[in-house]
Amino acid sequence: MSKREAHNIRILGQELYNKVATSKILLVGAGGIGCELLKDLVMSGFKDIVVIDLDTIDISNLNRQFLFQRQHVKKAKAHVAKESALKFNPEAKITSLQANIKEPQFNVQWFKQFTMVLNALDNLDARRHVNTMCLAADIPLVESGTQGYLGQAYVIKKYETECFECQPKPTPTTYPVCTIRSTPSAPIHCIVWAKSFLFSQLFGNSEDEEAFENDNSEENAQELAALARETAELKAIKDAAGSSDYAQKVFDKVFNMDIKRLLSMDTMWKNRKKPNPLDYNTLENSIESMTSAEENDTSGATGLADQKVWSLNENFNVFKDSVVRLSNRYLKQRETQPDAILFFDKDDDDAMDFVTATSNLRACIFDIPTKSLFDVKSMAGNIIPAIATTNAVIAGFVIMKAYGILRGNIKNNPRTYLTTGSRLVQEANAEPNPNCGVCNSRSSTVLVNFERTTLEDLINKVILLEQEKGGAEFNKEELSILQGSKLIYDAFEEEVQLANKTLNELGLQSGSILRFQDDESDVDLILEAGSSVTNDSVKLLNPIPKLTKSKEEDTNKRKLEESIIDDISKKAKITHNVVDNVVILDDDDENDIVLLD
């Protein structure tokens, strides 16, 4: 027995340690929280871990994802995290997967092999998917997340706690690439362009991709292609850093050539005001022709210096000065570190001067109001960076939540929040939201033959089947079927009746979830490919849960309300007459008359 193992037994006690050592953990994500969490897992006695992450390591990850070093750049996060974590505890068994957790091979049956799942994800879509799969597999999930100095960790368990979808989640602010690159209409668009695109391209590695919206539209795809071309052009200019005409090369590229290229797209400006490209030499001559009195005139200035909105000439001067300062810093760091880069920091005066000046110059081009240094700092600062210490604190609490699950204490395993001022706040777990369409739905897994099984098979052999035989006992005349948000069957719509199509023809695959609805309730069927499926082509693995009493009461209450409304609408047969500009309403069933003057 190693010293670490003996220490963990003394801390946890033999009973809990045995549960820790024999549990099987799925860690989804090997980024900021994931690195900390994997290290904590192997040091806390967990010995059987599967870590999955699709991404590769970027140099910008190294400031907070400490399992990675410079030699690991471009390698798979999951594989490198595994190798690095094993150095903390060689006795651990870690399986690393470079894959998307939403791929069909990671189906409900695959999830069921784990004792629990730990989420260390950075996007809502993947979090929602893992939440759905854990609910379907009926295994505990520990959800966690950080935002700057704020963070949280909490447990999700079907029928016991709120799930990820029980409360609406604010969608992170993103901006379509086409808006940022071609058609900005607000100061924030120019600021995001200056910080997340131009600064990163000239002095960093374009790490702020989350500022741009992941839009698959044709327009956005064209803009992404154009953005890639412009990135290549800027990289060529980047090589000229330190030259006497570096500032002019950057200026001519982004404030003149790129704008003229946009102007060549006539259709873009049919209903928009055209931008006006800036000319470096014109601005230079304009400044030279200014008298010293005009240049030093501060009669219109009021308030603090950083709250003053600069003129076009002032923005031009600050741009030239700041781009030289930053390029000199960049080159100096490269003398000792060939792959050194600069990171945007709102408390870095050089960086803030550059972002303020470039965003204002772009705003002038598109006739958008310019902002003061103070305003730009506030707006740019809202693009919150990841903080390594926050990730470490939250990862530690995730481990504590995992211990609570293994003790069998889920409901009393409180939510933990890291709030402003580094204060820790705990909150009791809430009951599942009765109106949540995810965790409050009934679900079952069904084995099918995707080449042979049709929707009609699922309807007849599962959905219409009596509850005593494990079915849902739905009313076919009121049935509709959804795949995600897509309607693929509706009893009332002839054009949406695809019941005779096979599941393969409908584009469904192993792991797909179909939602069946009638007027009374809904049921989720998780589809799995089954080699044991007979000629019937459908095999229900577990009975569909019956409606709970509260759900049944809600359904009956709703039906009663609908019935009352229907009776009222049938009863209220109202006619009206107009006499001397007075409207008289007559109720056929009553003798009342209402006058509207």
C-alpha positions as CSV (number, residue, x, y, z in Angstrom):
1,M,0.0,0.0,0.0
2,S,1.4,3.4,-1.0
3,K,1.7,6.3,1.4
4,R,-0.9,8.2,-0.6
5,E,-3.4,5.3,-0.4
6,A,-2.8,4.9,3.4
7,H,-3.3,8.7,3.8
8,N,-6.6,8.6,1.9
9,I,-7.9,5.7,4.0
10,R,-7.1,7.7,7.2
11,I,-8.9,10.8,5.8
12,L,-11.9,9.1,4.2
13,G,-12.3,6.0,6.4
14,Q,-12.1,2.4,5.0
15,E,-15.8,2.2,3.9
16,L,-15.8,5.4,1.9
17,Y,-12.3,4.7,0.5
18,N,-13.4,1.3,-0.8
19,K,-16.3,2.9,-2.6
20,V,-14.0,5.5,-4.1
21,A,-11.4,2.9,-5.2
22,T,-14.0,0.7,-6.9
23,S,-16.1,3.4,-8.6
24,K,-15.9,4.1,-12.3
25,I,-15.8,7.8,-13.2
26,L,-16.5,9.5,-16.5
27,L,-14.9,13.0,-16.8
28,V,-16.2,15.0,-19.7
29,G,-13.8,17.7,-20.7
30,A,-10.0,18.1,-20.1
31,G,-9.7,21.9,-20.2
32,G,-9.5,24.4,-17.4
33,I,-11.6,22.6,-14.8
34,G,-10.9,19.2,-16.3
35,C,-7.2,19.3,-15.8
36,E,-7.6,20.2,-12.1
37,L,-10.3,17.6,-11.7
38,L,-8.3,14.8,-13.2
39,K,-5.4,15.6,-10.9
40,D,-7.7,15.7,-7.9
41,L,-9.4,12.4,-8.9
42,V,-6.1,10.4,-9.0
43,M,-4.8,12.0,-5.8
44,S,-8.1,11.3,-3.9
45,G,-8.1,7.6,-4.5
46,F,-10.3,7.2,-7.7
47,K,-8.6,4.5,-9.7
48,D,-10.9,3.9,-12.7
49,I,-11.4,7.0,-14.8
50,V,-12.4,7.6,-18.4
51,V,-11.7,11.1,-19.7
52,I,-13.1,12.4,-23.0
53,D,-12.3,15.6,-24.9
54,L,-12.4,16.4,-28.6
55,D,-10.0,19.3,-28.6
56,T,-6.2,19.7,-29.1
57,I,-3.9,21.8,-27.0
58,D,-3.4,25.5,-28.0
59,I,-0.5,27.5,-26.7
60,S,-3.1,29.9,-25.1
61,N,-4.2,27.0,-22.8
62,L,-0.9,26.8,-21.0
63,N,-1.6,29.7,-18.6
64,R,-4.4,27.8,-16.8
65,Q,-4.4,24.1,-17.9
66,F,-1.4,23.0,-16.0
67,L,-1.2,19.4,-17.2
68,F,-0.1,20.7,-20.5
69,Q,3.3,22.1,-21.5
70,R,4.8,23.7,-24.6
71,Q,5.8,20.4,-26.1
72,H,2.2,19.3,-26.0
73,V,0.8,22.0,-28.3
74,K,-1.4,20.5,-31.1
75,K,-1.7,17.2,-29.3
76,A,-5.0,15.8,-28.0
77,K,-6.0,17.2,-24.6
78,A,-7.4,13.9,-23.3
79,H,-4.3,11.8,-24.1
80,V,-1.8,14.4,-22.7
81,A,-4.0,14.9,-19.6
82,K,-3.9,11.2,-19.0
83,E,-0.2,10.9,-19.2
84,S,0.4,13.9,-17.0
85,A,-2.1,12.8,-14.3
86,L,-0.6,9.3,-14.1
87,K,2.6,10.9,-12.8
88,F,0.6,11.9,-9.7
89,N,-0.6,8.4,-9.2
90,P,0.8,5.6,-11.5
91,E,-1.6,3.1,-10.0
92,A,-4.7,4.8,-11.5
93,K,-6.3,3.3,-14.6
94,I,-7.1,6.2,-17.0
95,T,-8.7,5.7,-20.4
96,S,-8.4,8.7,-22.7
97,L,-10.7,9.3,-25.6
98,Q,-10.3,12.1,-28.2
99,A,-13.9,12.2,-29.3
100,N,-17.2,14.2,-29.2
101,I,-19.4,13.1,-26.3
102,K,-22.4,13.5,-28.6
103,E,-21.2,10.8,-31.0
104,P,-23.7,7.8,-31.2
105,Q,-21.3,5.2,-29.8
106,F,-21.6,7.0,-26.4
107,N,-25.2,6.0,-25.9
108,V,-27.3,5.4,-22.8
109,Q,-26.0,1.8,-22.3
110,W,-22.4,3.2,-22.5
111,F,-23.2,5.8,-19.8
112,K,-24.7,3.2,-17.6
113,Q,-21.3,1.6,-16.9
114,F,-20.2,4.6,-14.8
115,T,-20.8,5.2,-11.1
116,M,-21.2,8.9,-11.9
117,V,-20.3,11.5,-14.5
118,L,-18.3,14.7,-13.8
119,N,-18.9,17.6,-16.3
120,A,-16.0,20.0,-17.0
121,L,-17.5,21.5,-20.2
122,D,-17.5,25.0,-21.5
123,N,-20.5,25.1,-23.8
124,L,-24.3,24.8,-23.2
125,D,-25.1,22.3,-26.0
126,A,-22.7,19.6,-24.7
127,R,-23.9,20.2,-21.1
128,R,-27.5,19.7,-22.2
129,H,-26.6,16.5,-24.0
130,V,-24.7,15.0,-21.0
131,N,-27.6,16.1,-18.7
132,T,-30.1,14.2,-20.9
133,M,-27.9,11.1,-21.2
134,C,-27.3,10.9,-17.4
135,L,-31.1,11.3,-16.7
136,A,-31.8,8.6,-19.3
137,A,-29.2,6.3,-17.8
138,D,-30.3,7.2,-14.2
139,I,-26.8,8.0,-12.9
140,P,-25.6,11.0,-10.9
141,L,-24.0,13.9,-12.6
142,V,-21.9,16.6,-11.0
143,E,-22.2,19.8,-13.0
144,S,-19.6,22.5,-12.6
145,G,-18.6,25.8,-14.3
146,T,-16.5,28.9,-13.8
147,Q,-16.7,32.5,-15.1
148,G,-13.7,34.6,-14.1
149,Y,-13.7,34.6,-10.3
150,L,-17.1,33.0,-10.0
151,G,-17.9,29.3,-10.0
152,Q,-20.4,26.6,-9.0
153,A,-20.7,22.9,-8.5
154,Y,-23.8,20.8,-7.8
155,V,-25.3,17.4,-8.1
156,I,-28.0,16.3,-10.6
157,K,-30.0,13.1,-10.0
158,K,-33.2,12.1,-11.7
159,Y,-36.3,12.5,-9.5
160,E,-34.2,13.9,-6.6
161,T,-32.7,17.2,-7.7
162,E,-33.2,19.9,-10.3
163,C,-31.6,19.0,-13.6
164,F,-29.5,21.3,-15.8
165,E,-32.6,22.3,-17.8
166,C,-35.0,22.9,-14.8
167,Q,-34.1,26.6,-14.8
168,P,-33.5,28.7,-18.0
169,K,-29.8,29.3,-18.7
170,P,-28.6,32.7,-20.0
171,T,-27.1,32.3,-23.4
172,P,-23.5,33.6,-23.5
173,T,-23.2,36.7,-25.7
174,T,-21.7,35.9,-29.1
175,Y,-21.6,37.8,-32.3
176,P,-22.0,36.6,-35.9
177,V,-18.7,36.7,-37.8
178,C,-20.4,38.5,-40.6
179,T,-21.5,41.3,-38.2
180,I,-18.1,41.7,-36.6
181,R,-16.1,41.5,-39.9
182,S,-18.3,43.2,-42.4
183,T,-21.4,45.0,-41.0
184,P,-20.8,46.3,-37.5
185,S,-23.6,48.5,-36.2
186,A,-22.7,49.1,-32.6
187,P,-19.6,50.1,-30.6
188,I,-19.4,46.6,-29.0
189,H,-19.0,45.1,-32.5
190,C,-15.9,47.2,-33.1
191,I,-14.5,46.5,-29.7
192,V,-14.9,42.7,-30.1
193,W,-13.2,43.0,-33.5
194,A,-10.3,45.0,-32.0
195,K,-9.8,42.7,-29.0
196,S,-10.8,39.2,-30.2
197,F,-9.5,39.5,-33.8
198,L,-7.0,42.2,-34.5
199,F,-5.1,42.1,-31.2
200,S,-4.9,38.3,-31.2
201,Q,-3.8,38.2,-34.8
202,L,-1.0,40.7,-34.4
203,F,0.3,39.8,-31.0
204,G,-1.3,36.5,-30.0
205,N,-3.0,33.3,-31.3
206,S,-6.6,34.2,-31.8
207,E,-7.8,32.5,-28.6
208,D,-11.1,34.4,-28.2
209,E,-13.0,32.3,-30.7
210,E,-16.0,32.1,-28.3
211,A,-16.7,35.8,-29.0
212,F,-17.9,34.8,-32.5
213,E,-21.1,33.0,-33.0
214,N,-21.0,29.4,-34.3
215,D,-23.4,29.9,-37.2
216,N,-23.6,27.4,-40.0
217,S,-25.4,29.7,-42.4
218,E,-24.0,30.2,-45.9
219,E,-23.4,33.9,-45.2
220,N,-21.4,33.1,-42.1
221,A,-19.5,30.4,-43.9
222,Q,-18.4,32.9,-46.5
223,E,-17.4,35.3,-43.8
224,L,-15.4,32.7,-42.0
225,A,-13.5,31.9,-45.3
226,A,-12.8,35.6,-45.7
227,L,-11.7,35.9,-42.1
228,A,-9.3,33.0,-42.7
229,R,-7.9,34.9,-45.7
230,E,-7.5,38.1,-43.8
231,T,-5.8,36.2,-41.0
232,A,-3.2,34.9,-43.4
233,E,-2.6,38.4,-44.7
234,L,-2.2,39.8,-41.2
235,K,0.3,37.0,-40.4
236,A,2.4,38.2,-43.3
237,I,2.3,41.8,-41.9
238,K,3.1,40.4,-38.5
239,D,6.4,39.4,-39.8
240,A,7.2,43.0,-40.4
241,A,6.9,43.9,-36.7
242,G,9.7,46.3,-35.7
243,S,10.1,47.9,-39.1
244,S,9.7,51.7,-39.4
245,D,6.6,51.4,-41.5
246,Y,4.9,48.6,-39.4
247,A,2.1,50.9,-38.1
248,Q,1.3,52.1,-41.7
249,K,1.2,48.5,-43.0
250,V,-1.3,47.5,-40.3
251,F,-3.4,50.6,-40.8
252,D,-3.5,50.3,-44.6
253,K,-4.5,46.7,-44.4
254,V,-7.4,46.9,-41.9
255,F,-8.7,50.4,-42.3
256,N,-8.2,50.9,-46.1
257,M,-7.7,47.7,-48.2
258,D,-10.2,45.5,-46.2
259,I,-12.8,48.3,-46.3
260,K,-12.4,48.8,-50.0
261,R,-12.8,45.1,-50.5
262,L,-16.1,45.3,-48.6
263,L,-17.2,48.2,-50.8
264,S,-16.7,46.1,-53.9
265,M,-19.7,43.9,-52.7
266,D,-22.4,46.1,-54.1
267,T,-25.4,44.0,-52.8
268,M,-24.2,44.3,-49.2
269,W,-24.8,48.1,-49.3
270,K,-28.2,48.3,-50.9
271,N,-29.9,48.8,-47.6
272,R,-27.0,49.9,-45.5
273,K,-24.9,53.0,-45.3
274,K,-21.5,52.5,-47.0
275,P,-18.3,52.6,-44.9
276,N,-15.7,55.2,-45.6
277,P,-12.1,53.9,-45.7
278,L,-9.4,55.9,-44.0
279,D,-6.2,57.0,-45.6
280,Y,-3.0,56.9,-43.6
281,N,-1.2,59.7,-45.5
282,T,-4.3,62.0,-45.4
283,L,-4.5,61.7,-41.6
284,E,-0.7,62.1,-41.2
285,N,-0.9,65.4,-43.3
286,S,-3.9,66.5,-41.3
287,I,-2.0,66.2,-38.1
288,E,1.1,67.9,-39.4
289,S,-1.0,70.9,-40.6
290,M,-2.5,71.4,-37.2
291,T,-1.0,74.3,-35.2
292,S,0.5,73.6,-31.8
293,A,-2.3,75.6,-30.3
294,E,-5.0,73.4,-32.0
295,E,-3.1,70.2,-31.0
296,N,-2.9,71.2,-27.3
297,D,-6.4,72.7,-27.1
298,T,-8.3,71.2,-24.1
299,S,-11.0,73.8,-23.7
300,G,-13.7,71.2,-24.5
301,A,-12.3,68.6,-22.2
302,T,-14.1,67.9,-19.0
303,G,-13.9,65.1,-16.4
304,L,-11.1,62.5,-16.1
305,A,-8.7,61.9,-18.9
306,D,-9.8,58.3,-19.5
307,Q,-13.4,59.4,-19.9
308,K,-12.7,61.8,-22.7
309,V,-13.8,60.6,-26.2
310,W,-10.8,61.0,-28.5
311,S,-11.1,62.7,-31.9
312,L,-10.2,60.9,-35.1
313,N,-6.7,62.4,-35.1
314,E,-6.2,61.5,-31.5
315,N,-7.2,57.9,-32.2
316,F,-4.8,57.8,-35.1
317,N,-1.9,59.0,-33.0
318,V,-2.7,56.6,-30.1
319,F,-3.0,53.7,-32.7
320,K,0.5,54.5,-34.1
321,D,2.1,54.8,-30.7
322,S,0.4,51.7,-29.1
323,V,1.1,49.4,-32.1
324,V,4.8,50.2,-31.9
325,R,4.9,49.7,-28.1
326,L,3.1,46.3,-28.3
327,S,5.3,45.1,-31.3
328,N,8.5,46.1,-29.4
329,R,7.3,44.1,-26.3
330,Y,6.3,41.2,-28.6
331,L,9.8,41.1,-30.3
332,K,11.6,41.5,-27.0
333,Q,9.8,38.4,-25.5
334,R,10.5,36.5,-28.7
335,E,14.3,37.0,-28.2
336,T,14.2,34.6,-25.2
337,Q,11.0,32.6,-26.0
338,P,10.6,32.0,-29.8
339,D,6.9,31.1,-29.4
340,A,6.0,33.9,-26.9
341,I,2.8,35.8,-27.4
342,L,1.0,38.7,-25.8
343,F,-2.3,38.3,-24.0
344,F,-5.0,40.9,-23.8
345,D,-5.4,42.4,-20.3
346,K,-7.8,45.2,-19.6
347,D,-5.3,46.5,-17.0
348,D,-2.5,46.6,-19.6
349,D,-2.2,50.3,-20.7
350,D,-0.6,49.4,-24.1
351,A,-3.3,46.8,-24.9
352,M,-6.2,49.1,-23.8
353,D,-4.8,52.0,-25.9
354,F,-4.5,49.8,-28.9
355,V,-8.1,48.3,-28.5
356,T,-9.6,51.7,-27.8
357,A,-7.9,53.4,-30.8
358,T,-8.5,50.6,-33.3
359,S,-12.1,50.1,-32.3
360,N,-12.8,53.9,-32.6
361,L,-11.1,54.1,-36.0
362,R,-13.3,51.2,-37.2
363,A,-16.3,53.0,-35.7
364,C,-15.5,56.1,-37.6
365,I,-15.4,54.1,-40.8
366,F,-18.9,52.7,-40.2
367,D,-20.3,55.9,-38.8
368,I,-20.7,54.4,-35.3
369,P,-20.4,56.4,-32.1
370,T,-16.9,56.2,-30.6
371,K,-16.2,55.4,-27.0
372,S,-13.8,56.7,-24.3
373,L,-11.0,54.6,-22.9
374,F,-13.0,54.1,-19.7
375,D,-16.0,52.8,-21.7
376,V,-14.0,50.5,-23.9
377,K,-12.2,49.0,-20.8
378,S,-15.6,48.3,-19.2
379,M,-17.0,46.7,-22.4
380,A,-13.9,44.7,-23.3
381,G,-13.6,43.5,-19.7
382,N,-17.0,41.7,-20.0
383,I,-15.3,39.1,-22.2
384,I,-14.3,37.3,-19.0
385,P,-11.0,35.3,-19.0
386,A,-10.7,31.9,-17.3
387,I,-8.9,32.0,-13.9
388,A,-6.7,29.1,-12.9
389,T,-7.4,29.5,-9.1
390,T,-11.2,29.5,-9.7
391,N,-10.9,26.3,-11.6
392,A,-8.9,24.7,-8.8
393,V,-11.4,25.7,-6.1
394,I,-14.4,24.4,-8.1
395,A,-12.6,21.2,-9.0
396,G,-12.0,20.6,-5.3
397,F,-15.7,21.0,-4.6
398,V,-16.6,18.6,-7.4
399,I,-14.6,15.9,-5.5
400,M,-16.5,16.7,-2.3
401,K,-19.8,16.3,-4.3
402,A,-18.5,13.0,-5.6
403,Y,-17.8,11.8,-2.0
404,G,-21.3,12.8,-1.0
405,I,-22.8,10.7,-3.9
406,L,-20.8,7.7,-2.8
407,R,-22.0,8.1,0.8
408,G,-25.6,7.9,-0.6
409,N,-26.3,11.4,0.4
410,I,-27.5,13.1,-2.8
411,K,-30.4,15.3,-1.7
412,N,-28.5,16.8,1.2
413,N,-25.4,17.4,-0.9
414,P,-25.7,21.2,-1.3
415,R,-24.9,23.4,-4.2
416,T,-21.7,25.3,-3.8
417,Y,-21.1,28.8,-5.3
418,L,-17.9,30.8,-5.4
419,T,-19.2,34.4,-5.4
420,T,-17.7,37.9,-5.5
421,G,-15.0,38.5,-3.0
422,S,-14.1,34.8,-3.1
423,R,-16.9,34.0,-0.7
424,L,-18.2,30.4,-0.7
425,V,-22.0,30.1,-0.5
426,Q,-23.9,26.8,-0.1
427,E,-27.6,26.3,-1.0
428,A,-29.9,23.4,-0.5
429,N,-30.7,21.3,-3.6
430,A,-34.0,22.2,-5.1
431,E,-36.7,19.7,-6.1
432,P,-37.1,18.9,-9.8
433,N,-39.1,21.5,-11.6
434,P,-42.5,19.8,-12.3
435,N,-42.7,21.8,-15.6
436,C,-39.3,20.7,-16.8
437,G,-39.7,18.9,-20.1
438,V,-36.4,17.0,-19.7
439,C,-36.1,15.5,-16.2
440,N,-39.9,15.3,-15.7
441,S,-40.5,13.2,-18.8
442,R,-41.0,9.5,-18.6
443,S,-38.4,7.6,-20.6
444,S,-37.4,4.1,-21.6
445,T,-34.8,2.4,-23.8
446,V,-35.9,0.4,-26.8
447,L,-33.8,-1.9,-29.0
448,V,-34.5,-1.6,-32.7
449,N,-33.2,-2.6,-36.1
450,F,-32.6,0.8,-37.8
451,E,-32.8,-0.8,-41.3
452,R,-36.2,-2.4,-40.6
453,T,-37.9,-0.7,-37.7
454,T,-40.4,2.0,-38.7
455,L,-42.1,4.7,-36.7
456,E,-45.3,2.7,-37.0
457,D,-43.6,-0.2,-35.2
458,L,-42.7,2.0,-32.3
459,I,-46.2,3.5,-32.2
460,N,-48.0,0.2,-32.3
461,K,-45.6,-1.9,-30.2
462,V,-44.6,0.6,-27.5
463,I,-46.6,3.8,-27.5
464,L,-50.1,2.3,-27.9
465,L,-49.3,-0.7,-25.8
466,E,-51.3,-0.9,-22.5
467,Q,-49.4,0.3,-19.4
468,E,-49.9,-3.1,-17.7
469,K,-47.7,-4.5,-20.5
470,G,-45.0,-1.8,-20.1
471,G,-46.3,0.5,-22.8
472,A,-47.4,4.2,-22.7
473,E,-51.1,3.6,-23.7
474,F,-51.3,6.8,-25.7
475,N,-54.2,7.9,-27.8
476,K,-53.1,7.6,-31.5
477,E,-55.5,10.3,-32.7
478,E,-53.7,12.9,-30.6
479,L,-50.1,11.6,-31.1
480,S,-47.1,13.7,-32.3
481,I,-43.5,12.8,-32.4
482,L,-40.5,15.1,-32.0
483,Q,-36.8,14.5,-32.7
484,G,-35.3,17.4,-30.8
485,S,-37.3,20.4,-32.0
486,K,-38.2,18.8,-35.3
487,L,-41.7,17.5,-35.8
488,I,-41.5,14.1,-37.6
489,Y,-45.1,12.9,-37.0
490,D,-48.4,14.5,-36.3
491,A,-51.8,12.8,-36.3
492,F,-53.5,16.0,-37.5
493,E,-51.0,16.9,-40.3
494,E,-50.9,14.6,-43.3
495,E,-47.7,16.1,-44.6
496,V,-46.0,15.1,-41.3
497,Q,-47.0,11.5,-41.2
498,L,-43.7,9.6,-41.8
499,A,-44.9,6.5,-39.9
500,N,-44.0,4.0,-42.7
501,K,-40.4,5.2,-43.1
502,T,-37.6,3.2,-41.4
503,L,-35.6,4.8,-38.6
504,N,-32.6,4.8,-40.9
505,E,-34.5,6.7,-43.6
506,L,-35.4,9.3,-41.0
507,G,-31.7,9.9,-40.2
508,L,-32.0,8.3,-36.7
509,Q,-29.2,6.4,-35.2
510,S,-28.2,4.6,-32.0
511,G,-28.5,7.0,-29.2
512,S,-31.2,9.2,-30.8
513,I,-34.1,10.2,-28.5
514,L,-37.7,10.5,-29.8
515,R,-40.3,12.4,-27.8
516,F,-43.9,11.0,-28.1
517,Q,-46.7,13.4,-27.0
518,D,-50.4,13.2,-26.7
519,D,-52.8,15.5,-24.8
520,E,-52.1,13.9,-21.5
521,S,-48.3,13.5,-21.2
522,D,-45.1,12.8,-23.1
523,V,-42.6,9.9,-23.2
524,D,-39.0,9.8,-24.4
525,L,-37.8,6.7,-26.2
526,I,-34.0,6.2,-26.4
527,L,-33.2,4.2,-29.5
528,E,-30.4,1.6,-29.4
529,A,-29.3,-0.9,-32.1
530,G,-30.0,-4.4,-30.9
531,S,-28.5,-7.6,-32.3
532,S,-31.0,-9.5,-30.2
533,V,-34.1,-7.9,-31.8
534,T,-36.5,-10.5,-33.2
535,N,-38.5,-10.3,-36.4
536,D,-40.8,-7.9,-34.4
537,S,-38.0,-5.4,-34.9
538,V,-38.7,-3.7,-31.5
539,K,-37.7,-4.8,-28.0
540,L,-38.5,-2.6,-25.0
541,L,-35.7,-3.0,-22.4
542,N,-37.7,-1.6,-19.5
543,P,-41.4,-0.7,-18.9
544,I,-42.3,2.9,-19.4
545,P,-42.9,4.4,-16.0
546,K,-46.5,5.1,-15.2
547,L,-47.7,8.7,-14.6
548,T,-47.0,9.9,-11.1
549,K,-49.9,11.0,-9.0
550,S,-48.9,14.7,-9.2
551,K,-48.4,14.5,-12.9
552,E,-51.8,12.8,-13.3
553,E,-53.4,15.5,-11.2
554,D,-51.8,18.2,-13.3
555,T,-53.1,16.6,-16.5
556,N,-56.6,16.2,-15.1
557,K,-56.6,19.8,-13.9
558,R,-55.5,21.0,-17.3
559,K,-58.2,19.0,-19.1
560,L,-60.8,20.3,-16.7
561,E,-59.7,23.9,-17.4
562,E,-59.8,23.3,-21.1
563,S,-63.3,21.8,-20.8
564,I,-64.6,24.8,-18.8
565,I,-63.2,27.2,-21.4
566,D,-64.7,25.1,-24.2
567,D,-68.1,25.2,-22.5
568,I,-67.9,29.0,-22.0
569,S,-67.0,29.5,-25.7
570,K,-70.0,27.3,-26.8
571,K,-72.4,29.1,-24.4
572,A,-71.4,32.6,-25.3
573,K,-73.4,33.3,-28.4
574,I,-73.3,37.1,-28.6
575,T,-74.8,39.4,-31.2
576,H,-74.6,43.1,-31.4
577,N,-76.5,46.1,-32.8
578,V,-75.5,49.7,-33.2
579,V,-78.2,52.2,-32.2
580,D,-77.4,55.9,-32.1
581,N,-73.6,55.3,-31.9
582,V,-74.2,52.9,-28.9
583,V,-73.1,49.3,-29.2
584,I,-75.6,46.9,-27.7
585,L,-74.3,43.3,-26.9
586,D,-77.1,40.7,-26.7
587,D,-76.4,37.3,-25.1
588,D,-78.8,34.7,-26.5
589,D,-78.8,32.5,-23.4
590,E,-79.2,35.4,-20.9
591,N,-81.4,38.4,-20.9
592,D,-78.5,40.8,-20.1
593,I,-77.7,43.7,-22.3
594,V,-74.3,45.5,-22.1
595,L,-74.1,49.1,-23.4
596,L,-70.7,50.4,-24.7
597,D,-70.8,54.1,-25.2
